[in-house]
Amino acid sequence: WHSECFLCSKCSRSLVDRPFATKNDLVICTDCYCNEYSAKCHACLSTIMPGTKKMEHKGNSWHEKCFVCNFCQEPIGTNSFVKKDGKNYCMSCYEKQFALQCVHCMKPITAGGVSYRDQPWHKECFVCNGCKMQLAGQRFTSRDDLAYCLECFCNLFAKTCAYCTTPISGLGGSKYISFEDRQWHNDCFNCQKCDVSLVGRGFLTFKQDILCPDCGKDV
């Protein structure tokens, strides 16, 4: 070029003894190049100059000093963060401001929580009040607002079958027979002599035995 012809293709300023860049075979001064082609900071909206350290996330760019937590204003850098309503939060501030707190340990629930009686719990905190087994994903029931696995509930609170002496849970729609102060599983409510089922039928009692009408004739 003649020195008088070596000009920025955008602003026509002389590029003699000045830094410049090229784009599509055009020579451009660094100011014009940055204004047109360099990324703009998502926070301060000014140009991120070539060679300046920048942070990028999902198509947006920031000056390193502008990429800060919206609450504490500390630089996020390469640390983990959460985006909420278009704003960035460091993990510590996000947990303090937005995360649900476990009703048991009162610490933030960041992942894997469960809800019981409209209250949030960590999975590891939501356990059987008897054996302390985790209840998340398991069948359970409650008594006096305390949660129990089915095994503990039956062992602690269920009535005992007068015939087989195992617990009668009454859970899940299971049926049982109750007469005076005794209870039986449906399958156990049989005549003591002939073993015929007495469910839905008349029966007699003799001492501790229950008998069908036919066997009761012989008593």
C-alpha positions, 0 to 999 in steps of 0.5 A: 500500500501507499502509506496514504492508502493504508487505511481502516476499511471501516473508519478510514483512519491511517493504519501506519504504525498502528495495530490492525486486524483483517476480516474478509480480506479487509484491513481494520483498526483494532477499535473497529474490529473490536466494536464489530466482531469481538464479543460483548460482555453480557453484564457491562455490555462493553467489548471484550478486547482480544487477549482479555480473559473471558468467561462463556456460558450458553452463548453469552460472554463476560469479562472475568471481573463481571462474571459474579454471583448476583447475591454476594457479588464475588467472582464465580470464575470456574466454580459451579453456579446456578442460573435462576431467572436470568441471573447467576448465583454461586452454589452457596448463595443459591442454597441459602436463598432458594433451596428447600431446607430439610425439615429434619436436619434443616440443611439445604436440599440440592438434589434428591429430596422427597416430600412427606406431608407437604414437607421437604426431606433429604432422602437420607433423612427420611427414614423409618422411625423404628429401624432407621431404614431409608423409606424413599421408594419403599412402601411405608405407613405412619402413626402419630405423624411418624413414618414406619416401614411396613415391617416395623409398623406390623411388629410394633402396632399391628394386632396378632392373628388368633390362629397363626399369631403373626401380625395383621397389618390391615394395610393395602386393603388386606382384610381381616375378621374381628370378633370380640377381642380377637382378630384373624387373617381372612385365610386363617378364619376357618373351622377348628375341626374341618378347616372350612372357611368361615368368612361370610358364614355363620359360626359358633364358638367353643372355648377358644375355638371357632366352629362351623355350624355342622361341627358345632352340633357335636359340641 
